[in-house]
Every structure is written in structure tokens, then in C-alpha cells.
Amino acid sequence: MAGRLIVVSNRIPTGEGGAGGLIVALHDALAGTGGVWIGALPDAADVPGETLQALSEEPYSRLGYTLSQEEMENFYLGFSNSVLWPLCHRRPDLVELRLEYDASYRSVNRRVARLIAGLADPDDTIWVHDYHFFPLAAELRACGLHNRIGFFLHIPFPSLGDLSVLAQPEDFADWLAHYNLVGLQTQADVARALEMFRADPRAEFMMDGTVKFRDRITSVRSFPIGIDVESFQRDAAAEEERPLGREAPETYLIGVDRLDYSKGIPNRFLAFGRYLETRPHGERPCLLQIAPPSREKVQAYHDITRELEEIAGHLNGAFAELDWTPLRYIHRNVPRHRLARLFRGARGCLVTSYADGMNLVAKEYVAAQDPADPGVLILSRLAGAAEELSDALLVNPYDIDDIANAIEQALSMPLPERQRRHASCLAKVKANDAASWARAFLNVLSVVPGTLAWPGGIDQFADGELL
């Protein structure tokens, strides 16, 4: 990579280092180029920020911009999380279209593009992250930038039918075509993206699999994201006091999800209740569900919170005993190092997403296990991780009986089978860790066509001659 790496995401890491997978994955790449990370500051202001605020210079620059309160309501909570998030997670019925949402989304992307254009050198590589910035490359091109620009979507790619819900659905393909490389989590996501381009009369497919869209060329590839495996394994194996304290249940299952309707938590609770109805005599496992709040100002999140509280209360009322609470529901954050210890002690982990870009909880659980006595991952086949972790117990997240049967199977599984399944999953988690994910994306971005157009027009190239 000749110049710097400029990373753009909705939020910017503000502390020293960080534990999140994205921060870990990009740290070395940014430090190696003297790169720049740009994102929104956590606190909104009365007016939008028109300059970038320097947060640190070492080992790479972190620059933040300010969103106004109106932009937090309309760009972030509005278009990003009340339109694009449900759209990408197969819930078009929850999409809330408003003119002010659309206008703010486009306006913020336009302003961020101007801020980037003011500091980017011609040989810098720009890597844009997630659904908040679908139009950013188009706005950067409008500012005159011909840099290589990559995009990675951390959530599922929307289906062609659901895209028609947008007020201007034709803009979506046009936005993506301004990127040199579009990275997605799974092969299924790539198939959906190519279906979108295939249905668009402005697009045609080249012999090498790239997409020609008007006068532009874009590549669409799968790059399954991973975790920092060694760091998580160290946390999981740390000698500390039992994370659930002295009153810890002998056997427990765990679920860890940001509170969201896409995670399938209500069906998980109901399936655990179904298992309890038919469990072997004397068995008293616990389900520990950690679900930190998110986007609390969006109505759909109020609804899911209320639903879970009702199911949890009913389930404990029906099955609890004086010395046993079957469901422990924690509606707040738990530190990452403590989560690792909780994962290690759990006999099973329930990931029951209705739609998920990848789901790193599944990979963290696998990494945290003791290979000599591992627990069992119960994984939705609709989560992106299911493409890699095929030796987990794959379930239909809409089928309560299927999940309940998987719980019974996990808790009764013989040790040799648990070890075999875990070894297979762990090998895949290690092979696609966070660092290899970042390297793979940037390596491909460095060789895809690097300019918006070529002298004489792109048609001078015969099919298959483009990288």
C-alpha cells in the first residue's frame, strides 16, 4: 500500500486501544501506514461539525466529527437504524420512511465526504465501514477523488425484493458501484448483491466476475470477519474467581446479544421453556442471557424489551424453585474479559439469529472453550457464521422445537463428539481471524481497478483483461 489507510466508520475508538473486533483487526494496518481513523464523536451538538477534531496521533491518527442532535435523530436513529437496519435484517415491515430521514442521511454522507476530501492524498486508500455510509464513495467521487475506495458491510446484504421498499431503490446499486471493492460477510450475501446488479439494466457482468456499472467497475467479494483468537483465549483461561460467583449453577447455557429483534431471543426463551417441560428428571440447567440495551429511542426496541421481560417472568414463575432460577436475564453490559470466562464455563451457547451478518459471539464461544472438555455451540443456520462453523448444532431459529431438541442434544452430548465438533469449529475460527480478514480485504483492494474511469473509456478493455 503506497499511501496511508483511511478508515471511516460510524463510531471512532476513543480510548487507548480497544477490545472490539473491528478495532483489533484494523490496528496493525493503520499503524503500519501512519493511517487515519475517522468517525463520529459520541456526544451530539447543537449544530453539525464542519471540522475534524484530533483525538490522538499515535500509533495512528483518530479524527472525529460532531453530529447535531437533529442528525442523531434522523441520520442515525432514523435512516440508518429505522430504515436500513430492518431492511438488511429481513424486516421490511419495520421500515419507517420519512423525508427528513432520507435528507439527513444524504447530507451527513456529503459532509463526511468533504471532510475526507480535505485531508486525503491521491495515493491514500479509503476503507468505509457499514450501512451508515452506503453513499460515501459516490460523494467522494463528486468531490473529485479517484482513490481506491473499499466498502465492508458488517450486516446482511438486503434481498432484491426488500430493496423495493426504499423510496428511491435505484440509488442503492448506484451507491455501491462507486466503490472499487464491496466486501460482504458470506457467499450468500455476495449472491444477493450480484442479483441486485443483475436485475439493473445499468449493470453488466464482465468475464472476470466484476460488475461494469455505467462507466465504473466494481468487485463484490466475501470476506468473513473474525476475532482476535489468542487474546480471547487468554481471557477465557485466566485464573479468576468464578464469574457467576459461589452460587453458580452446576450446568448453564449462555446467550450474549445486543438487544435486537434480529437476534431471535424470544424464541430462544420459549425453546428453553419447551426443553424444561421434557428435561430428564433431576436436571436443573440455567440459561444465562446477557442482552445489553441498544437504540432505546426506536419503538421496535421498546417492544422487544417488554416481550422478553414478560417471557422471562412467565418462565421463571412456571419452573423456578427455592434454590434454582432457570433463566437469568441481564439487561446491561458485561466486561469483555468476564464474558470470556462465562463462555468457557457454559455447556452450550445459543445463537438463534433470524438474520446476522456474521455473529462474532459464536466465534468467541468456540475460542473460549477448553479443548479437553468443550461446550457445544447451537447456531442459527441463518447467521453468517453458519457458513464456516458447520459442525455446530445448526438450527432453524423460527422452529422452537428444533431449538429445544438442540438444547437437549447439547447437554447430553458425549465428550468425544463435543471434542470433535469443537476442534473443527476452532480450526475455522483460527483460519479466519481478525488480522487475516483485514489483510485479505486490503490485498484485494490494492489490485482491483483503482480509478473511476480510464482514458478512452472503460470499453477499451476486453472482457477478462481487468484485474
Secondary structure, DSSP 8 states (H G I E B T S, - for coil): --S-EEEEEEE---SSS--SHHHHHHHHHHHHHT-EEEEE-SS-BSS---S-EEEE-SSSEEEEE--BHHHIIIIIIIIIIIIIHHHHTT-GGG----HHHHHHHHHHHHHHHHHHHTT--TT-EEEEESGGGTTHHHHHHHTT--SEEEEE--S----HHHHTTSSSTHHHHHHHHTSSEEEESSHHHHHHHHHHHHT-TTEEE-TTS-EEETTEEEEEEE------HHHHHHHHH---S-TT-TT--SSEEEEE--S-GGG-HHHHHHHHHHHHHH--TT---EEEEE-----TTSHHHHHHHHHHHHHHHHHHHHH-BTTB-SEEEE-S---HHHHHHHHHH-SEEEE--SSBS--HHHHHHHHHS-TTS--EEEEETTBGGGGT-TTSEEE-TT-HHHHHHHHHHHHH--HHHHHHHHHHHHHHHHHT-HHHHHHHHHHHHTTS--SS--TT-GGGS-TT---
